[in-house]
């Protein structure tokens, strides 16, 4: 989708020339003008603060839908070096010990399955993001528009981390079993404990995979926010065209 010109794993480098015509800048100008007209003639339609807030909400909905779509597919986490989920620190010594006896594939298999569980659970986040966006007040929208570069991301993290955790925990738990991560963990630990003189090791896979999945989600929400703030690309819905259209 051209509205957010980001590809999975690609870094975003805002162009200062584009930033001057960004969606957020236009919305801020509209809010300040009060009559829907900006110095650059960006809109000739009279818009209320509520309508401008609707435009921001729509932009954030499109962006978060894209995040969920990108990460909630095969290799959304696994193939992305920025959010790939490694084994937890407590299992790093297990991985190294198995490598010495030629069984590193057991640890590699578990690592892959942790990423698959995060990919399976991610689609659950979409409706929670949208609910939070729908509940956003005009004051919230103004705070985001006039706030720091990551104001929307901070808003989402503060408002959504508990409900996201609650909603995604059972999905992650089930996904770990369905993708074979629990069986892979048990198999790996059985082989590890059979080695001589190895220290004890264990990990809570559900807590770890959930934490890593949320970190990955918010990493990409932050990137989408950067795109919203700096990319004057195509407006794909009626409200976006009304609020942000040329």
C-alpha positions as CSV (number, residue, x, y, z in Angstrom):
1,X,0.0,0.0,0.0
2,X,1.5,3.3,-1.1
3,X,0.1,5.2,1.9
4,X,2.9,3.9,4.1
5,X,5.9,3.2,1.9
6,X,7.7,0.7,4.1
7,X,8.9,-2.8,3.3
8,X,9.5,-5.4,5.9
9,X,12.9,-5.0,7.5
10,X,13.7,-1.7,5.6
11,X,14.8,1.3,7.6
12,X,12.9,4.6,7.1
13,X,14.9,7.7,6.3
14,X,12.6,10.8,6.2
15,X,13.3,13.3,3.4
16,X,13.3,16.8,4.9
17,X,11.6,18.1,1.8
18,X,8.8,15.6,2.2
19,X,8.5,16.3,5.9
20,X,7.3,19.8,5.2
21,X,4.2,18.4,3.5
22,X,3.6,15.6,6.0
23,X,0.2,14.5,7.2
24,X,0.9,15.5,10.7
25,X,2.1,19.0,9.7
26,X,-1.0,19.5,7.6
27,X,-3.2,18.5,10.5
28,X,-1.4,20.8,12.9
29,X,-1.8,23.7,10.5
30,X,-5.5,22.9,10.1
31,X,-6.0,22.8,13.9
32,X,-4.1,26.1,14.3
33,X,-6.0,27.9,11.5
34,X,-9.4,27.0,12.7
35,X,-11.0,27.5,9.3
36,X,-9.5,24.6,7.4
37,X,-7.1,26.8,5.3
38,X,-3.4,26.7,5.6
39,X,-0.7,29.1,4.3
40,X,0.2,26.6,1.6
41,X,-3.4,26.2,0.5
42,X,-3.4,22.6,1.5
43,X,-7.2,22.5,2.1
44,X,-10.0,24.9,1.2
45,X,-12.6,22.9,3.1
46,X,-13.7,24.1,6.5
47,X,-12.9,21.3,9.0
48,X,-13.6,20.9,12.6
49,X,-11.2,19.6,15.2
50,X,-13.3,16.5,15.3
51,X,-12.9,15.9,11.6
52,X,-9.1,16.5,11.8
53,X,-9.0,14.0,14.7
54,X,-10.9,11.5,12.4
55,X,-8.3,12.0,9.8
56,X,-5.5,11.2,12.3
57,X,-7.4,8.2,13.6
58,X,-7.9,6.9,10.1
59,X,-4.2,7.3,9.3
60,X,-3.3,5.4,12.5
61,X,-5.8,2.6,11.6
62,X,-4.2,2.2,8.2
63,X,-0.7,2.1,9.7
64,X,-1.5,-0.4,12.5
65,X,-3.3,-2.6,10.1
66,X,-0.2,-2.7,7.9
67,X,2.0,-3.5,10.9
68,X,-0.2,-6.5,11.9
69,X,-0.4,-7.6,8.3
70,X,3.4,-7.5,7.9
71,X,4.3,-9.2,11.2
72,X,1.4,-11.6,11.3
73,X,2.5,-13.7,8.4
74,X,5.1,-16.4,7.9
75,X,8.6,-15.0,8.5
76,X,7.1,-11.7,9.7
77,X,9.3,-12.1,12.8
78,X,11.7,-14.9,11.8
79,X,13.1,-13.3,8.7
80,X,13.4,-9.7,10.1
81,X,16.8,-9.2,11.8
82,X,15.3,-6.2,13.7
83,X,12.6,-8.2,15.5
84,X,13.7,-11.8,15.1
85,X,13.2,-13.6,18.4
86,X,16.4,-15.3,19.6
87,X,16.4,-17.9,22.4
88,X,16.0,-16.4,25.8
89,X,19.2,-15.6,27.7
90,X,18.6,-18.5,30.0
91,X,18.8,-20.9,27.1
92,X,21.9,-19.5,25.4
93,X,24.1,-21.8,27.4
94,X,21.9,-24.7,26.4
95,X,22.4,-23.7,22.7
96,X,26.2,-23.5,23.1
97,X,26.4,-26.8,24.9
98,X,24.4,-28.6,22.2
99,X,26.6,-27.0,19.5
100,X,29.6,-28.7,21.0
101,X,28.0,-32.1,20.5
102,X,26.6,-31.5,17.1
103,X,23.0,-31.0,18.2
104,X,22.5,-27.3,17.6
105,X,19.6,-28.0,15.3
106,X,17.5,-28.7,18.4
107,X,18.0,-25.1,19.6
108,X,17.6,-23.7,16.1
109,X,14.3,-25.5,15.7
110,X,13.0,-24.1,19.0
111,X,14.1,-20.6,18.0
112,X,12.2,-20.9,14.7
113,X,9.1,-22.1,16.5
114,X,9.2,-19.1,19.0
115,X,9.1,-16.8,16.0
116,X,6.2,-18.8,14.4
117,X,4.2,-18.5,17.7
118,X,4.7,-14.7,17.6
119,X,3.6,-14.6,14.0
120,X,0.5,-16.6,14.8
121,X,-0.5,-14.4,17.7
122,X,0.0,-11.0,16.1
123,X,-3.3,-10.8,14.2
124,X,-5.1,-10.6,17.6
125,X,-3.6,-7.2,18.0
126,X,-5.4,-5.5,15.1
127,X,-8.8,-5.1,16.8
128,X,-7.2,-4.0,20.1
129,X,-5.3,-1.3,18.2
130,X,-8.4,-0.2,16.4
131,X,-10.4,-0.1,19.7
132,X,-7.8,2.2,21.2
133,X,-7.8,4.4,18.2
134,X,-11.6,4.7,18.2
135,X,-11.6,5.7,21.8
136,X,-9.0,8.5,21.1
137,X,-10.4,11.9,22.0
138,X,-9.9,15.2,20.2
139,X,-7.5,16.1,23.0
140,X,-5.6,12.9,22.6
141,X,-5.4,13.6,18.8
142,X,-4.1,17.1,19.4
143,X,-1.6,15.8,21.9
144,X,-0.3,13.3,19.4
145,X,-0.1,15.9,16.6
146,X,1.7,18.4,18.7
147,X,3.8,15.9,20.7
148,X,7.2,14.3,20.1
149,X,8.0,12.2,17.1
150,X,6.9,9.0,18.9
151,X,3.8,10.5,20.6
152,X,1.4,8.0,19.0
153,X,3.6,5.1,19.8
154,X,3.8,6.2,23.4
155,X,0.1,6.6,23.5
156,X,-0.4,3.1,22.2
157,X,2.1,1.6,24.6
158,X,0.6,3.3,27.7
159,X,-3.0,2.5,26.7
160,X,-2.6,-0.9,25.1
161,X,0.1,-2.9,26.7
162,X,-2.1,-4.5,29.4
163,X,-5.0,-5.4,27.0
164,X,-2.6,-6.6,24.4
165,X,-0.9,-8.8,26.9
166,X,-4.2,-10.2,28.2
167,X,-5.5,-10.9,24.7
168,X,-2.4,-12.3,23.2
169,X,-1.2,-14.4,26.1
170,X,-3.6,-17.4,25.6
171,X,-3.0,-17.1,21.8
172,X,0.8,-17.2,22.3
173,X,0.4,-20.1,24.8
174,X,-1.7,-22.1,22.3
175,X,0.5,-21.2,19.4
176,X,3.6,-22.4,21.2
177,X,1.9,-25.8,21.4
178,X,0.5,-25.8,17.9
179,X,3.7,-24.9,16.2
180,X,5.6,-27.5,18.2
181,X,7.6,-25.1,20.4
182,X,6.7,-26.9,23.6
183,X,7.7,-30.3,22.2
184,X,10.9,-28.8,20.7
185,X,11.7,-27.3,24.1
186,X,11.2,-30.6,25.9
187,X,13.2,-32.5,23.3
188,X,16.1,-29.9,23.5
189,X,16.1,-29.9,27.3
190,X,16.1,-33.7,27.5
191,X,19.2,-33.9,25.3
192,X,20.8,-31.1,27.2
193,X,20.3,-32.7,30.6
194,X,21.8,-35.9,29.3
195,X,25.1,-34.1,28.8
196,X,27.6,-34.4,31.6
197,X,28.2,-31.6,34.1
198,X,25.9,-29.1,32.6
199,X,24.2,-26.4,34.8
200,X,20.5,-26.3,35.2
201,X,18.5,-24.1,32.8
202,X,14.9,-23.3,32.1
203,X,12.7,-20.7,30.6
204,X,9.0,-19.5,30.6
205,X,8.4,-19.6,26.9
206,X,5.0,-18.0,27.0
207,X,6.1,-14.9,28.9
208,X,9.2,-14.6,26.8
209,X,7.5,-15.0,23.4
210,X,4.7,-12.6,24.4
211,X,7.2,-9.9,25.5
212,X,9.2,-10.3,22.3
213,X,6.1,-10.2,20.2
214,X,4.9,-6.9,21.8
215,X,8.4,-5.4,21.4
216,X,8.3,-6.3,17.7
217,X,4.8,-4.8,17.2
218,X,5.7,-1.5,18.8
219,X,9.0,-1.3,16.9
220,X,7.0,-1.3,13.7
221,X,4.3,1.0,15.1
222,X,7.1,3.5,15.7
223,X,8.2,3.1,12.1
224,X,4.7,3.6,10.8
225,X,4.4,6.7,12.9
226,X,7.5,8.0,11.3
227,X,6.0,7.4,7.9
228,X,2.8,9.1,8.8
229,X,4.7,12.2,10.0
230,X,6.9,12.4,6.9
231,X,5.3,10.8,3.9
232,X,2.8,12.9,1.8
233,X,1.9,9.8,-0.3
234,X,-1.5,8.8,-1.6
235,X,-4.6,9.2,0.6
236,X,-6.6,6.0,0.2
237,X,-9.8,6.8,2.0
238,X,-12.4,9.5,1.8
239,X,-11.6,11.0,5.3
240,X,-7.9,11.1,4.5
241,X,-8.5,12.8,1.2
242,X,-10.8,15.3,3.0
243,X,-8.5,16.1,5.8
244,X,-5.0,15.7,4.2
245,X,-5.8,15.9,0.4
246,X,-3.9,18.3,-1.8
